[in-house]
């Protein structure tokens, strides 16, 4: 059976309680994640055949991680055993990955050390129908960016559907290249592009209205123009999704859009006064896109489910969703 392959760096997320609590308690929660793994975990939870490719050192921690992923029905046979360390980062409880509080410790990890020719893409892409990666990968260094291009070319040659999440992490782009110098060369191979209007401007050069009003209608119109701009620049792309998540005084607001075949679709706005964990919400949204598109759902069904799945993740502790398709759809029915 054809699979979705998610390619990216597995990360250990250390999530300390601040104000010295992690020191006084001599403990710090650790979560296994990474953008692409979070997407793979959601797809596996939803019973969609999925494989995961990353690079990890050959030691007992890796073996325990691989065993844990296997128990979640993720195909781990494509994980490359090389290098000397697992990438990590530190993020305080409840914080956002875009926040200043994130501390990355990823240099010289096994994934960071990947080079051209190290991965046998003929074997890795065997029985794969969909290839997914995120902009976090090429943000690490020039060699990993080149490996991403190598993978995308191999996937495109095999007519594999390719998706990208335009995750922008300013702290990662530190090797002398801007996202705009790297990402367009990779995105040219992508068929499904997900992100937000500001990431598209930063990474792909698609402008955002400088006088953009702070209203839902204005943001929807900008999403429409951004989507059209992306498809105009990148002919291989057939679908563009944009998410909007705002922290307001009255709580968090969330909605999303999808552009396909000159049709523009958007979800209802969802609101919450308090959430549990912001990490992995966008990755769950990406999983929703992949799931709905592969299931042959209508664009409106796809965007409604993706947005509901992403919003639902905000109330789940950890890096990946634990909700089933049925649980998400039930909440959709309750909340409209």
RODO-2510 file (C-alpha; in nm, 4 decimals, decimal comma):
residues 336
     n   res          X          Y          Z
     1     x     0,0000     0,0000     0,0000
     2     x     0,1339     0,3457    -0,0915
     3     x     0,2512     0,5571     0,2005
     4     x     0,3023     0,9130     0,3075
     5     x     0,6704     0,9749     0,3837
     6     x     0,7587     1,2515     0,6297
     7     x     1,1209     1,3697     0,6177
     8     x     1,2772     1,5880     0,8853
     9     x     1,4703     1,6049     1,2104
    10     x     1,3489     1,4207     1,5173
    11     x     1,3933     1,6407     1,8219
    12     x     1,3847     1,5992     2,1957
    13     x     1,1861     1,8861     2,3470
    14     x     1,2860     1,9726     2,7027
    15     x     0,9950     2,1631     2,8546
    16     x     1,0959     2,3235     3,1860
    17     x     0,8687     2,4848     3,4410
    18     x     1,0260     2,8277     3,4924
    19     x     1,0954     3,0357     3,8027
    20     x     1,3501     2,7767     3,9073
    21     x     1,0974     2,4966     3,9532
    22     x     1,2839     2,2625     3,7193
    23     x     1,5918     2,3077     3,9366
    24     x     1,4227     2,2667     4,2731
    25     x     1,2263     1,9645     4,1520
    26     x     1,5294     1,8184     3,9686
    27     x     1,3153     1,7227     3,6714
    28     x     1,2178     1,8443     3,3265
    29     x     0,9559     1,6817     3,0979
    30     x     1,0912     1,5499     2,7667
    31     x     0,8777     1,5107     2,4546
    32     x     0,9752     1,3334     2,1322
    33     x     0,8778     1,5432     1,8336
    34     x     0,9830     1,7517     1,5399
    35     x     0,7496     1,9077     1,2819
    36     x     0,7484     1,6219     1,0339
    37     x     0,7307     1,3526     1,3015
    38     x     0,4306     1,5280     1,4578
    39     x     0,2572     1,5154     1,1201
    40     x     0,3471     1,1486     1,0766
    41     x     0,2180     1,0701     1,4269
    42     x    -0,1186     1,2286     1,3493
    43     x    -0,1521     1,0384     1,0214
    44     x    -0,0653     0,7115     1,1928
    45     x    -0,3208     0,7878     1,4637
    46     x    -0,5761     0,8300     1,1835
    47     x    -0,4824     0,4917     1,0333
    48     x    -0,3143     0,6303     0,7218
    49     x    -0,0023     0,4350     0,6148
    50     x     0,2931     0,6599     0,6973
    51     x     0,6713     0,6284     0,7070
    52     x     0,9262     0,8539     0,8696
    53     x     1,2798     0,9322     0,7553
    54     x     1,5336     1,1086     0,9715
    55     x     1,8924     1,0573     1,0902
    56     x     1,9753     0,9434     1,4426
    57     x     2,2873     0,8089     1,6164
    58     x     2,3155     0,4355     1,6641
    59     x     2,2735     0,3977     2,0398
    60     x     2,0221     0,2762     2,2972
    61     x     1,8227     0,6012     2,3140
    62     x     1,7589     0,5815     1,9415
    63     x     1,6544     0,2197     1,9709
    64     x     1,4021     0,3111     2,2397
    65     x     1,2709     0,6005     2,0277
    66     x     1,2336     0,3797     1,7202
    67     x     1,0518     0,1181     1,9249
    68     x     0,8130     0,3832     2,0587
    69     x     0,7407     0,5158     1,7085
    70     x     0,6809     0,1646     1,5810
    71     x     0,4167     0,1131     1,8491
    72     x     0,2350     0,4137     1,7001
    73     x     0,2225     0,2352     1,3604
    74     x     0,4854     0,4587     1,2021
    75     x     0,7137     0,2803     0,9543
    76     x     1,0634     0,3434     1,0943
    77     x     1,2618     0,1306     0,8477
    78     x     1,3798     0,4416     0,6606
    79     x     1,5460     0,6048     0,9596
    80     x     1,9173     0,6528     0,8895
    81     x     2,1593     0,5510     1,1662
    82     x     2,4526     0,7901     1,1457
    83     x     2,6203     1,0714     1,3346
    84     x     2,6624     1,1225     1,7062
    85     x     2,3735     1,3130     1,8648
    86     x     2,0007     1,3768     1,8715
    87     x     1,8916     1,7368     1,8178
    88     x     1,7248     1,9054     2,1140
    89     x     1,5554     2,2281     2,2095
    90     x     1,4203     2,3883     2,5237
    91     x     1,0757     2,5463     2,5383
    92     x     0,9016     2,6537     2,8600
    93     x     0,5632     2,5013     2,9406
    94     x     0,2848     2,6418     2,7241
    95     x     0,5125     2,8676     2,5190
    96     x     0,5109     2,9128     2,1425
    97     x     0,7902     2,7940     1,9114
    98     x     0,7993     3,1424     1,7577
    99     x     0,8593     3,2967     2,1001
   100     x     1,1933     3,4294     2,2157
   101     x     1,2020     3,1700     2,4920
   102     x     1,2952     2,8799     2,2650
   103     x     1,6584     2,7616     2,2895
   104     x     1,7857     2,5364     2,0098
   105     x     2,0669     2,2840     2,0544
   106     x     2,0752     2,1223     1,7119
   107     x     2,4230     2,1931     1,5742
   108     x     2,6148     1,8782     1,4759
   109     x     2,3192     1,6493     1,5336
   110     x     2,2899     1,3407     1,3124
   111     x     2,0369     1,5185     1,0909
   112     x     2,2417     1,8397     1,0864
   113     x     2,5372     1,6317     0,9602
   114     x     2,3554     1,4877     0,6561
   115     x     2,5383     1,5207     0,3240
   116     x     2,4471     1,4693    -0,0402
   117     x     2,4556     1,1036    -0,1402
   118     x     2,4165     0,9661     0,2125
   119     x     2,0519     0,8635     0,1622
   120     x     1,9485     0,6081    -0,1002
   121     x     1,6332     0,7758    -0,2276
   122     x     1,5514     0,4818    -0,4559
   123     x     1,4993     0,2720    -0,1459
   124     x     1,3508     0,5447     0,0719
   125     x     1,0857     0,6425    -0,1846
   126     x     0,9825     0,2877    -0,2619
   127     x     0,6021     0,2511    -0,2214
   128     x     0,5699     0,6246    -0,1383
   129     x     0,2851     0,8274    -0,2897
   130     x     0,3295     1,1491    -0,0883
   131     x     0,6472     1,3203     0,0360
   132     x     0,6272     1,5827     0,3098
   133     x     0,8919     1,8116     0,4602
   134     x     0,9031     2,1546     0,6211
   135     x     1,1072     2,4726     0,5897
   136     x     1,2720     2,3882     0,9207
   137     x     1,4991     2,1350     0,7440
   138     x     1,6757     2,3727     0,5009
   139     x     1,7018     2,6314     0,7801
   140     x     1,9726     2,4233     0,9499
   141     x     2,2606     2,4549     0,7044
   142     x     2,3473     2,4526     0,3344
   143     x     2,4188     2,0783     0,3258
   144     x     2,0777     1,9854     0,4640
   145     x     1,9158     2,2273     0,2179
   146     x     2,0992     2,0439    -0,0620
   147     x     1,9776     1,7080     0,0738
   148     x     1,6226     1,8423     0,0689
   149     x     1,6611     1,9386    -0,2962
   150     x     1,8057     1,5943    -0,3710
   151     x     1,4993     1,4340    -0,2108
   152     x     1,2525     1,6626    -0,3875
   153     x     1,4064     1,5985    -0,7265
   154     x     1,3911     1,2240    -0,6684
   155     x     1,0278     1,2473    -0,5553
   156     x     0,9272     1,4698    -0,8471
   157     x     1,0882     1,2293    -1,0951
   158     x     0,8637     0,9561    -0,9555
   159     x     0,5489     1,1741    -0,9754
   160     x     0,5125     1,1638    -0,5985
   161     x     0,2898     1,4357    -0,4513
   162     x     0,5059     1,6783    -0,2520
   163     x     0,3950     1,9042     0,0327
   164     x     0,5766     2,1647     0,2384
   165     x     0,4992     2,3475     0,5600
   166     x     0,6488     2,6972     0,5489
   167     x     0,7558     2,6944     0,9133
   168     x     0,9648     3,0049     0,9754
   169     x     1,2090     2,9930     1,2664
   170     x     1,4278     3,3032     1,2676
   171     x     1,6747     3,1545     1,5170
   172     x     1,7582     2,8700     1,2787
   173     x     1,8530     3,0681     0,9671
   174     x     2,2068     3,1444     1,0797
   175     x     2,4355     3,0075     0,8073
   176     x     2,4570     3,3101     0,5785
   177     x     2,1552     3,2405     0,3599
   178     x     1,8142     3,4014     0,3898
   179     x     1,4987     3,1927     0,3439
   180     x     1,4282     3,3831     0,0235
   181     x     1,7618     3,2641    -0,1173
   182     x     1,6849     2,8983    -0,0401
   183     x     1,3151     2,8201    -0,0271
   184     x     1,1952     2,9099    -0,3811
   185     x     1,4428     2,6601    -0,5259
   186     x     1,2819     2,3889    -0,3120
   187     x     0,9190     2,5001    -0,3311
   188     x     0,9256     2,4783    -0,7119
   189     x     0,8775     2,1018    -0,6703
   190     x     0,5841     2,1272    -0,4274
   191     x     0,2215     2,0528    -0,5106
   192     x     0,0664     2,1452    -0,1741
   193     x     0,1942     2,4449     0,0213
   194     x     0,0875     2,5315     0,3762
   195     x     0,1878     2,8252     0,5927
   196     x     0,0659     3,1773     0,6561
   197     x     0,0763     3,4990     0,4581
   198     x     0,3744     3,6380     0,6502
   199     x     0,5805     3,3218     0,6033
   200     x     0,5029     3,3295     0,2305
   201     x     0,6351     3,6847     0,2161
   202     x     0,9479     3,6031     0,4154
   203     x     1,0317     3,2810     0,2311
   204     x     0,8807     3,3113    -0,1157
   205     x     0,8663     3,6868    -0,1750
   206     x     0,4864     3,7010    -0,2052
   207     x     0,4007     4,0459    -0,0649
   208     x     0,1606     4,1229     0,2176
   209     x    -0,0411     4,4450     0,2027
   210     x     0,1485     4,6977     0,4128
   211     x    -0,1814     4,8515     0,5202
   212     x    -0,3450     4,5201     0,6083
   213     x    -0,6332     4,5797     0,8475
   214     x    -0,6669     4,3714     1,1607
   215     x    -0,9950     4,2088     1,0600
   216     x    -1,0902     3,8590     0,9531
   217     x    -1,2208     3,9828     0,6169
   218     x    -0,8919     4,1592     0,5456
   219     x    -0,6896     3,8532     0,6408
   220     x    -0,9069     3,6290     0,4221
   221     x    -0,8574     3,8625     0,1270
   222     x    -0,4806     3,8618     0,1885
   223     x    -0,4823     3,4810     0,2052
   224     x    -0,6594     3,4708    -0,1303
   225     x    -0,4075     3,7067    -0,2906
   226     x    -0,1121     3,5222    -0,1333
   227     x    -0,2451     3,1875    -0,2575
   228     x    -0,2892     3,3174    -0,6105
   229     x     0,0589     3,4680    -0,5991
   230     x     0,2157     3,1388    -0,4899
   231     x     0,0449     2,9387    -0,7630
   232     x     0,1432     3,2010    -1,0204
   233     x     0,5109     3,1735    -0,9203
   234     x     0,5183     2,7967    -0,8681
   235     x     0,3234     2,6147    -1,1435
   236     x     0,3636     2,2726    -0,9787
   237     x     0,1544     2,3921    -0,6848
   238     x    -0,2176     2,3157    -0,7039
   239     x    -0,3304     2,3877    -0,3459
   240     x    -0,2329     2,6524    -0,0902
   241     x    -0,3427     2,6614     0,2734
   242     x    -0,2986     2,9477     0,5180
   243     x    -0,3568     2,9488     0,8918
   244     x    -0,4328     3,2406     1,1221
   245     x    -0,3764     3,2147     1,4969
   246     x    -0,3951     3,5279     1,7085
   247     x    -0,3544     3,5716     2,0833
   248     x    -0,6018     3,8430     2,1798
   249     x    -0,6965     3,9893     2,5159
   250     x    -1,0222     3,7975     2,4926
   251     x    -0,8404     3,4731     2,4087
   252     x    -0,6977     3,2825     2,1155
   253     x    -0,8594     3,3106     1,7709
   254     x    -0,7992     3,0505     1,4998
   255     x    -0,9144     2,9949     1,1400
   256     x    -0,7657     2,8749     0,8120
   257     x    -0,8069     2,8939     0,4345
   258     x    -0,7553     2,6687     0,1320
   259     x    -0,7201     2,7725    -0,2320
   260     x    -0,7671     2,5143    -0,5071
   261     x    -0,8757     2,5305    -0,8737
   262     x    -0,9673     2,9013    -0,8427
   263     x    -1,1902     2,8152    -0,5458
   264     x    -1,1344     2,9766    -0,2070
   265     x    -1,2505     2,7979     0,1081
   266     x    -1,2211     2,8948     0,4735
   267     x    -1,3067     2,7498     0,8117
   268     x    -1,5147     2,9018     1,0881
   269     x    -1,3277     3,1094     1,3442
   270     x    -1,2687     2,9177     1,6664
   271     x    -1,1900     3,0805     2,0011
   272     x    -1,0537     2,9703     2,3371
   273     x    -0,9775     3,1535     2,6600
   274     x    -0,6995     2,9157     2,7612
   275     x    -0,5016     2,6400     2,5905
   276     x    -0,2714     2,3581     2,7031
   277     x     0,0117     2,3264     2,4474
   278     x     0,0765     2,5243     2,1288
   279     x     0,3435     2,2891     1,9973
   280     x     0,2315     2,0692     1,7088
   281     x    -0,0890     2,2522     1,6183
   282     x     0,0407     2,3503     1,2738
   283     x     0,1812     2,0020     1,2204
   284     x    -0,1615     1,8577     1,2968
   285     x    -0,3152     2,0997     1,0484
   286     x    -0,0707     1,9717     0,7864
   287     x    -0,1679     1,6147     0,8679
   288     x    -0,5315     1,7127     0,8230
   289     x    -0,4582     1,8498     0,4764
   290     x    -0,2751     1,5354     0,3710
   291     x    -0,5432     1,3093     0,5183
   292     x    -0,8374     1,4921     0,3611
   293     x    -0,6759     1,5305     0,0189
   294     x    -0,5733     1,1651     0,0055
   295     x    -0,9234     1,0628     0,1135
   296     x    -1,0668     1,2592    -0,1790
   297     x    -1,2701     1,4970     0,0354
   298     x    -1,4057     1,8238    -0,1026
   299     x    -1,1884     2,1317    -0,0390
   300     x    -1,4387     2,2612     0,2176
   301     x    -1,4307     1,9304     0,4042
   302     x    -1,0509     1,9331     0,3943
   303     x    -1,0129     2,2823     0,5397
   304     x    -1,2840     2,2305     0,8015
   305     x    -1,1240     1,9097     0,9277
   306     x    -0,7676     2,0456     0,9153
   307     x    -0,8600     2,3555     1,1139
   308     x    -1,0608     2,1546     1,3664
   309     x    -0,7749     1,9073     1,4136
   310     x    -0,5228     2,1890     1,4632
   311     x    -0,7455     2,3738     1,7099
   312     x    -0,8143     2,0524     1,8995
   313     x    -0,4369     1,9934     1,9385
   314     x    -0,4099     2,3149     2,1402
   315     x    -0,5795     2,1336     2,4281
   316     x    -0,3541     1,8256     2,4188
   317     x    -0,0275     1,8160     2,6115
   318     x     0,2703     1,7001     2,4089
   319     x     0,3976     1,7466     2,0547
   320     x     0,1391     1,5483     1,8556
   321     x    -0,2340     1,4972     1,8587
   322     x    -0,3814     1,1957     2,0328
   323     x    -0,7332     1,2497     1,8958
   324     x    -0,8914     1,0186     1,6403
   325     x    -1,0670     1,1342     1,3241
   326     x    -1,3999     1,0450     1,4835
   327     x    -1,3251     1,2486     1,7965
   328     x    -1,2309     1,5526     1,5895
   329     x    -1,5400     1,5202     1,3706
   330     x    -1,7606     1,4839     1,6773
   331     x    -1,6275     1,8111     1,8161
   332     x    -1,6798     1,9706     1,4746
   333     x    -2,0449     1,8697     1,4871
   334     x    -2,0870     2,0038     1,8402
   335     x    -1,9208     2,3392     1,7738
   336     x    -2,0368     2,3855     1,4145
***
